[in-house]
Amino acid sequence: MVRMLSGCVGARLKRLASDERGVSAVEFAMLLPLMLALYLGAVEVSQGIGADRKVTLTARTIADLVSQASNMTNTEMTNSLNAAKAVMAPMPESNLKVTVSSVKINSQGQATIAWSDTYNGTKRATGSSVTLPSALKIPNSSLIWSEVQYTYKPTIGYVVSGTLTLKDQIFMRPRLSECVTRESVNSSCT
């Protein structure tokens, strides 16, 4: 009787060892965490790159809009800063800081702030000194300086955790006049 049971158990063990029906389920269970991590990581990285690209586009757009004017009224400045929110959409605008400034360069090549406006940020002080790249220090000229900062928090936070501060800036020459004056600030091109 013992011999019969051991033979029966042995046959069942042989059948179990040769049964491959659950192998793919086991392999899937082993690979699922890795595949999910790769997928979520790719989503987070691509969203971060998209946000960084939008920061660059926002800086370019604001500088481009302001440099096309010869005088910025309060309404035009508000509209220009609102354009920054539109470029950053659908990202939350509460994480966005935009500062646009007019930089005057005197005959000695010293650069100072003529006027500055901001959305969610801090204006640059009028008359404060600015360090520019040497290629931009053309005496008796002016620049429009657009600075954008965005605090990016990943949606999932699985691969990229914490908050990333994305920044960009751009300088543009005024297009229609020597400088862009500001309605609410006593600014002139001289």
Beta strands, then each sheet from edge to edge (+ up, - down):
strand 1: 71-72
strand 2: 96-105
strand 3: 111-119
strand 4: 129-130
strand 5: 141-152
strand 6: 164-172
strand 7: 181-182
sheet 1: 1+ 7+
sheet 2: 4+ 3- 2+ 5- 6+
end
